[in-house]
Amino acid sequence: VVTWGRQDCGGDSSTVRHRLRNVRQIEATSTSFAAILEDGSVVTWGWTGGDSFKVQHELRSVQQISSTKSAFAAILADQSVVTW
């Protein structure tokens, strides 16, 4: 994954670049990104919505991610939903 643009809008992924391998999907808000990896885990970066720390332990077996202007929702394999 290669990113560019304003750092405060997710354009700088240097802090997570080492984790952005085997990416299956990328979803964005207006200021952040979320990438689903092949193993179903999620890597996030950017400003609003880019910090998934509080729910990171729940982001396993992620099938799909959707976003609004400033938030994300992930659908898991068991059909449950995690938001941040």
C-alpha positions as CSV (number, residue, x, y, z in Angstrom):
1,V,0.0,0.0,0.0
2,V,1.3,3.4,-0.9
3,T,-0.3,6.6,0.6
4,W,0.3,10.2,0.0
5,G,-1.3,13.6,0.8
6,R,-1.9,15.5,4.0
7,Q,-0.6,13.7,7.1
8,D,-3.6,14.9,9.2
9,C,-5.9,13.2,6.6
10,G,-4.3,9.8,6.6
11,G,-1.9,10.6,3.8
12,D,1.0,9.3,5.9
13,S,0.9,5.6,6.7
14,S,4.6,5.4,7.7
15,T,3.7,4.3,11.3
16,V,1.7,1.2,10.1
17,R,3.5,0.6,6.7
18,H,5.2,-2.5,8.0
19,R,1.7,-4.0,8.8
20,L,0.2,-3.2,5.4
21,R,0.9,-6.6,3.7
22,N,-1.7,-8.9,2.1
23,V,-4.3,-6.2,2.1
24,R,-7.8,-7.3,0.9
25,Q,-9.7,-4.1,1.1
26,I,-9.2,-0.4,2.1
27,E,-12.0,1.9,3.3
28,A,-11.7,5.6,4.1
29,T,-13.3,8.4,6.0
30,S,-12.5,12.0,5.2
31,T,-9.4,11.8,7.4
32,S,-8.4,8.2,8.0
33,F,-8.1,4.7,6.4
34,A,-8.9,1.1,7.5
35,A,-7.4,-1.9,5.7
36,I,-8.7,-5.4,6.0
37,L,-5.8,-7.9,5.8
38,E,-6.1,-11.5,4.3
39,D,-6.2,-12.9,7.9
40,G,-9.3,-10.8,8.7
41,S,-7.5,-8.4,11.0
42,V,-7.6,-4.6,10.5
43,V,-5.0,-1.9,10.3
44,T,-6.1,1.7,10.8
45,W,-4.3,5.1,10.4
46,G,-5.1,8.7,10.1
47,W,-7.1,11.2,12.2
48,T,-10.8,10.8,13.1
49,G,-11.6,7.1,13.0
50,G,-8.0,6.1,12.5
51,D,-7.6,5.1,16.1
52,S,-9.1,1.6,16.5
53,F,-7.1,0.9,19.7
54,K,-10.2,0.4,21.9
55,V,-11.8,-2.2,19.6
56,Q,-8.6,-3.7,18.0
57,H,-9.1,-6.9,20.1
58,E,-12.6,-7.3,18.5
59,L,-11.4,-6.8,14.9
60,R,-10.9,-10.5,14.0
61,S,-12.4,-12.3,11.1
62,V,-13.5,-9.0,9.5
63,Q,-15.5,-9.6,6.3
64,Q,-16.3,-6.0,5.3
65,I,-15.8,-2.4,6.4
66,S,-18.0,0.6,5.7
67,S,-17.4,4.2,6.7
68,T,-19.1,7.5,7.2
69,K,-17.4,10.9,7.2
70,S,-15.8,10.1,10.6
71,A,-16.4,6.5,11.7
72,F,-16.1,2.9,10.7
73,A,-18.2,-0.2,11.0
74,A,-16.9,-3.7,10.5
75,I,-19.0,-6.8,9.8
76,L,-17.4,-9.9,11.3
77,A,-17.7,-13.5,10.1
78,D,-20.3,-14.3,12.8
79,Q,-22.4,-11.4,11.4
80,S,-21.8,-9.2,14.4
81,V,-20.7,-5.5,14.0
82,V,-17.9,-3.5,15.6
83,T,-17.8,0.3,15.3
84,W,-15.2,2.9,16.0
